[in-house]
Amino acid sequence: MLTPQQVVDILANLFDGEGADDYLGEDVTQAEHMFQAAALAAAEQAPPALVAAALLHDVGHFRGAVHGRELMAGERDNRHSHQGADWLAPWFGPDVTEPIRLHVAAKRYLCAAEPDYFARLSAASVHTLSLQGGPMTPAEADRFAAEPYATDAVRLRRWDDDAKDVTVAVPGFDHYRALLAELVVGP
């Protein structure tokens, strides 16, 4: 069984290594994107678990965590949201993992529920949306909205969309070490 600090160290190593990789055609790195999402969550005074979810939401793209990074080259979604949530589940509760699991679905939901939302998406997000199933149907949107963590996933999605600014300076991984360690629940 890993200690909370060992779990945080595993995550830190991913951010230090693969985090420097490009972020699916965006102008920021993977780590910069995730740090910005967490900073946006913290600025809105989100609960600690949701700040952690914002920080970790794209961990499913890291090969060191799962089998990520095929999304932009593939013809379908690699399910990075589900893979990342499943990988994190032995260490974090559903208040962290479920918004992560639902953040791709939240993009699809928002495209269906808010007419102006699609226009806010970056070119890379439009591309990935097409691989992720496109906007939800009305029935899918109703089912999504009924999910227990749907509201948190929508908040996370909005931070995800806004976390692509090369001019923003935000705290790095070390800033979140204590928060993450407090949230580790163990196996």
C-alpha positions as CSV (number, residue, x, y, z in Angstrom):
1,M,0.0,0.0,0.0
2,L,1.3,3.4,-1.0
3,T,1.4,6.3,1.4
4,P,-0.3,9.6,0.4
5,Q,3.2,11.1,-0.3
6,Q,4.2,8.2,-2.5
7,V,1.0,8.7,-4.6
8,V,1.7,12.4,-4.9
9,D,5.2,11.6,-6.0
10,I,3.9,9.3,-8.7
11,L,1.7,12.1,-10.0
12,A,4.5,14.6,-9.7
13,N,6.8,12.4,-11.9
14,L,4.1,12.3,-14.6
15,F,3.8,16.1,-14.6
16,D,7.6,16.5,-14.6
17,G,8.0,14.0,-17.5
18,E,5.2,13.7,-19.9
19,G,3.7,17.0,-18.7
20,A,6.2,18.8,-20.8
21,D,4.7,17.2,-23.9
22,D,2.4,19.2,-26.2
23,Y,-1.2,19.3,-25.4
24,L,-3.0,17.9,-28.4
25,G,-2.3,20.7,-30.8
26,E,-2.8,23.6,-28.3
27,D,-0.2,26.2,-27.6
28,V,0.4,25.1,-24.0
29,T,2.0,21.9,-22.6
30,Q,-0.1,19.2,-21.0
31,A,1.1,20.2,-17.6
32,E,0.5,24.0,-18.2
33,H,-3.0,23.2,-19.3
34,M,-3.7,21.1,-16.1
35,F,-2.0,23.7,-13.8
36,Q,-4.2,26.4,-15.4
37,A,-7.4,24.4,-15.0
38,A,-6.5,23.9,-11.3
39,A,-5.7,27.6,-10.8
40,L,-9.1,28.5,-12.3
41,A,-10.9,26.1,-10.0
42,A,-9.0,27.5,-7.0
43,A,-9.8,31.1,-8.1
44,E,-13.5,30.2,-8.0
45,Q,-13.0,28.7,-4.5
46,A,-14.0,25.2,-5.7
47,P,-13.9,22.5,-3.1
48,P,-10.5,20.8,-2.7
49,A,-11.6,17.6,-4.5
50,L,-12.8,19.6,-7.5
51,V,-9.5,21.6,-7.6
52,A,-7.7,18.2,-7.6
53,A,-10.0,17.0,-10.4
54,A,-9.1,20.0,-12.4
55,L,-5.4,19.4,-11.8
56,L,-5.7,15.7,-12.7
57,H,-8.4,15.8,-15.4
58,D,-6.2,14.8,-18.3
59,V,-4.0,12.3,-16.6
60,G,-5.5,9.7,-18.9
61,H,-3.4,11.2,-21.7
62,F,-0.2,10.3,-19.9
63,R,1.3,7.0,-21.1
64,G,2.8,6.6,-17.7
65,A,-0.6,6.5,-16.2
66,V,-2.6,4.6,-18.9
67,H,-2.3,4.2,-22.6
68,G,-2.9,7.8,-23.5
69,R,-2.0,10.2,-26.4
70,E,-3.7,8.3,-29.3
71,L,-6.6,10.7,-29.4
72,M,-5.3,13.2,-32.1
73,A,-4.0,10.5,-34.4
74,G,-7.0,8.2,-34.0
75,E,-10.4,7.9,-35.5
76,R,-12.1,7.7,-32.2
77,D,-11.7,8.8,-28.6
78,N,-9.2,6.9,-26.5
79,R,-11.5,7.3,-23.5
80,H,-8.9,9.3,-21.6
81,S,-11.5,10.5,-19.2
82,H,-12.5,7.0,-18.1
83,Q,-9.0,5.6,-18.2
84,G,-7.7,8.5,-16.1
85,A,-10.5,8.2,-13.6
86,D,-10.1,4.5,-13.3
87,W,-6.3,4.8,-12.8
88,L,-6.8,7.4,-10.0
89,A,-9.7,5.5,-8.3
90,P,-7.5,3.4,-6.0
91,W,-6.2,6.6,-4.5
92,F,-9.0,9.2,-4.7
93,G,-12.7,9.2,-4.0
94,P,-15.5,9.8,-6.5
95,D,-15.6,13.5,-5.7
96,V,-12.2,13.6,-7.5
97,T,-12.6,10.8,-10.1
98,E,-16.2,11.3,-11.3
99,P,-15.8,14.8,-12.6
100,I,-12.7,13.6,-14.4
101,R,-14.7,10.6,-15.8
102,L,-17.5,13.0,-17.0
103,H,-15.5,15.9,-18.3
104,V,-15.6,14.7,-22.0
105,A,-19.3,14.0,-21.7
106,A,-19.7,17.5,-20.3
107,K,-18.3,19.0,-23.5
108,R,-20.7,17.0,-25.5
109,Y,-23.5,18.0,-23.1
110,L,-22.7,21.7,-23.3
111,C,-22.6,21.6,-27.1
112,A,-26.2,20.3,-26.9
113,A,-27.5,22.4,-24.0
114,E,-25.9,25.8,-24.8
115,P,-26.2,27.1,-28.4
116,D,-23.2,29.4,-28.0
117,Y,-20.9,26.9,-26.4
118,F,-19.5,25.2,-29.5
119,A,-18.2,28.6,-30.8
120,R,-15.9,28.8,-27.7
121,L,-14.1,25.6,-28.4
122,S,-10.6,25.7,-29.8
123,A,-9.8,24.0,-33.1
124,A,-8.3,21.0,-31.3
125,S,-11.4,20.7,-29.1
126,V,-13.6,20.8,-32.1
127,H,-11.5,18.0,-33.6
128,T,-11.7,15.9,-30.5
129,L,-15.4,16.5,-30.1
130,S,-15.9,14.8,-33.5
131,L,-13.9,11.8,-32.2
132,Q,-15.9,11.7,-28.9
133,G,-19.3,11.4,-30.4
134,G,-20.2,15.0,-31.2
135,P,-23.0,16.9,-29.3
136,M,-25.3,14.8,-27.2
137,T,-28.8,14.0,-28.3
138,P,-31.6,15.4,-26.1
139,A,-32.0,12.0,-24.5
140,E,-28.3,11.7,-23.8
141,A,-28.2,15.3,-22.4
142,D,-31.1,14.4,-20.0
143,R,-29.2,11.3,-18.8
144,F,-26.0,13.3,-18.3
145,A,-27.8,16.1,-16.4
146,A,-29.1,13.4,-14.0
147,E,-25.6,12.1,-13.2
148,P,-24.6,12.8,-9.5
149,Y,-21.4,14.6,-10.6
150,A,-22.7,16.3,-13.7
151,T,-22.6,19.8,-12.2
152,D,-19.0,19.4,-11.1
153,A,-18.1,17.9,-14.5
154,V,-19.6,21.0,-16.3
155,R,-17.6,23.3,-14.0
156,L,-14.4,21.3,-14.7
157,R,-15.2,21.4,-18.5
158,R,-15.4,25.2,-18.5
159,W,-12.0,25.4,-16.7
160,D,-10.6,22.9,-19.2
161,D,-11.8,25.1,-22.1
162,D,-10.2,28.2,-20.5
163,A,-6.9,26.6,-19.5
164,K,-5.0,27.1,-22.8
165,D,-3.5,30.6,-22.4
166,V,0.3,30.8,-23.0
167,T,0.5,34.2,-21.3
168,V,-0.8,33.0,-17.9
169,A,1.5,32.2,-15.0
170,V,0.0,29.8,-12.4
171,P,1.4,27.7,-9.6
172,G,3.0,24.4,-10.5
173,F,2.6,20.9,-9.1
174,D,4.3,21.6,-5.8
175,H,1.6,24.1,-4.9
176,Y,-1.0,21.2,-4.9
177,R,1.1,18.5,-3.1
178,A,-0.6,19.0,0.3
179,L,-4.1,19.2,-1.1
180,L,-3.6,16.0,-3.1
181,A,-2.0,14.2,-0.1
182,E,-5.0,15.2,2.1
183,L,-7.4,13.7,-0.5
184,V,-5.7,10.3,-1.0
185,V,-8.0,7.7,0.4
186,G,-5.9,4.6,-0.1
187,P,-6.8,1.2,-1.8
